[in-house]
């Protein structure tokens, strides 16, 4: 039959053309998946850092409140000369 070894699909494309078309479609999808995976990983790191910062912030707020209370007590106990 015409000497060609390529099988023609009903739409006229060969298996090789189908493979090339599939790779053309999949390549950007794979890049997008990789990008999204990286964003998820970055988000997990950001979430962990945020949790640590919240703990630090809470501790600092407690220290500021205690120092403020200490200052108020010292002011009230101080008698001007």
N, C-alpha and C positions, 0 to 999 in steps of 0.2 A: 504494500500500500504506500506508495510515495516515498519510501525509504526513511521516514522519520520514526525514531524510537519513542518520541514523546507522546504520551496519551493526552488527547484533547478532552477537556471537560465539556459538558453540554453548552457552556457559555463561550467556548472557543479558546479558553486559556489552557496552558499546559500545567502539569504538576509543578514544574519549576517556577512558573509564573505565579501560581497559587502560593508557593512557599515564599517567594520574594514579596508578594503582597502581604502575606501574614506577618513577615518580619518587619515590613514597613509600618504596619499597624501596631505591632507589639513593642517595638523599640521605644517610642515615646511613652507608651503605657508603663513599661518597665522603669523608665527614668522617673516618671511621676510617682510610681509606687516607692521607689528608692527615696525620693525626696520626701514623701509623706512619712515613711518610716523614720527618717532622720528628724523630722519635725516632732514626731511622737517621742523619740528618744530625748530630744532637747526639752520638750515639755515636761518629761519626767524629772530631768535634772533641775529645771526651773521650779517645779513643785517641791522637790526636796530642799532646794535652797530657800524657798519661801517659808517652808515649815521651820527651818533652822532660824531664819530671820525673825519669825514671829516669836519664837522662844526667847531670842536675844532681846527683842523689843519689849516683851512682857517683863523680863528681868530688869531692864533699864528703867521702865516706867515705875516699877516697885521701888527701885533705888531713889529715883527722883522724888516720889511721894514721901519716902522716909526722910530724905534730906530736907525736904520742904517742911515736914513736921518738926524736925530737929531745929531748923532755923526759926520757925515760929515760936517754939518753946524757948530758945535762947533769947529771942527778942523780948518775949514777955518777962523773962527772968532778969533781964538786964535793966539796971537802974541808971538813968543818965546822971552824970556828975554835975 
